[in-house]
């Protein structure tokens, strides 16, 4: 199905779009990626690539320099005391958990996509998607364009998702996140540290071999905040929100100059991930299909999985509708479970007294008596390898 000169258009050149372009082009498809920006760039931020995402990167030949993580450590926000430590050395030897700079991940994916033969067109803002004809039709500033397969990797506000599923306004989750990069202190442990407090938490880990420290600080709010990473935050306001936290955290925040502010928005997992038209088809993946809160660090990894599975099903040659149905069947339940788990993590991190004290005590006891069981709870997530499935 992927050969024979059919034109595949991917909307969006983020992680999902570049990954699916790479996966399709490596299977012989003719792929064109439309990106509305004048250049492909990512503002500074860290990404955790767990083993399930790393398996896809290896299968696609994507090379990204990262820092191998040693542990995920949950800490009490006020004093930094360890609540639970999950030793990532307990993962299988082939299951690396790494920290990467998002810009490095995007650069690696772009290089792989172009090496596989995908075309990337910049300054291509899609303003309209029509699915009523024989083939999907998109409108850009250069006019209308038809394609054999349209893939929406265009994020939370996806026009392709809307064309497939109808309009749905994303809802504010009642949480905002500040994010920043600071110089990392020499000898810092290669660990994810999660400092938990009532109604807020802070996540930090080193990047680029310990040269930088990534910080994401989340606070519950009732006030609506516009979605997106592009807004400027107030570093003083961030410091005030975490003034009751451990001195180590306060020391990190004292170093923050510019800080981005992100309103956490979601909509429900899409009901339809793809369908055939009279002589073509349309599909969505990544945040366009299943936006998730960042508290399980799976947004990028799920997008990578989607990309590999979609390309594999399209390559089977069973017909467009069969391929898209198989893709959704393979991905829907897993995406729903991951989204629910991320929601659960948000609640657990932000517990208030007295429940918080009991929960932390239980985690400490659990960690001492069965240190490996905490990590094994994520076997369903990290041990899932879409590249090994038939």
Buried (B, 14 or more C-beta within 10 A) or exposed (E): BBEEEBBBBBBBBBBBBBBBBBBBBBBEBBBBBBBBEEEBEBEBBBBBBBBBBBBBBBBBEBEBEBBEBBBBBBBBBBEBEEBBBBBBEEBEEEBBBBBBBBBBBBBBBBBBBBEBBBBBEEEBEBEEBBBEEEBBBBBBEEEEBBBBBBBBBBBBBBBBBBBBBEEEEBEBBBBBBBBBBBEBEEEEEBBBBBBBBBBBBBBBBBBBEBEBBBBBBBBBBEEEBEBBBEBEBEBEEBBEBBEEBBEBBEEBBEBBEEBBBBBBBBBEBBEBBBBBBEEBBBBBBBBBBBBBBBBBBBBBBBBBBBBBBBBBBBBEEEEBEBBBBBBBEBBBEBBBEBBEBBBEBBEBBBBEEEEBEEBBEEBBEBBEEEBEEBBEEBEEBBBBBBBEEE
